[in-house]
Amino acid sequence: MPLFDDITAGWKDAMKARDPKKDALASIRTEVKNKVINTRTEGGGEMAPTDEMVLEVLVKMAKQRKESIEEFTKADRQDLAEKEVFELGVIESFLPKKLAPDEVAALVKEALVEVGATSVKDLGKAMKAAMAKINGRADGKDVQNLVKAALAG
């Protein structure tokens, strides 16, 4: 079953059960639909959300929640931070399992070899290739640090 259908089914179940997850799932559905509309305007024609699109939206939303949690904690707003932590948990439940650090390092090395990246000048194309291989299964900052270290050394 496509990922968007899983999210929609979860949203429907949460609505029926009056589960607090319904709001987080509704926001995920809205973001995915907006992504489809924006993509459709660029390319034209009818389009259903692909798993890649949904993963891209989920990774972006998870990153936003993590940043918000950090800011709310700094501002001593635990009430808002707790809400973001809850939403992050819902979002992460649909993300693929995170890769182990050694698996991420191996994928980064593969990506560097594939694009022929040898110096820091190649950082952009190396990051693009690495992130495509990792596909949301690792934090972008960690990947960037690994790519920079590999290109520097």
Summary of the structure (lengths in Angstrom):
residues: 153
radius of gyration: 17.9
end to end distance: 43.2
largest distance: 55.2
contacts: 430
relative contact order: 0.10
helix: 78%
strand: 0%
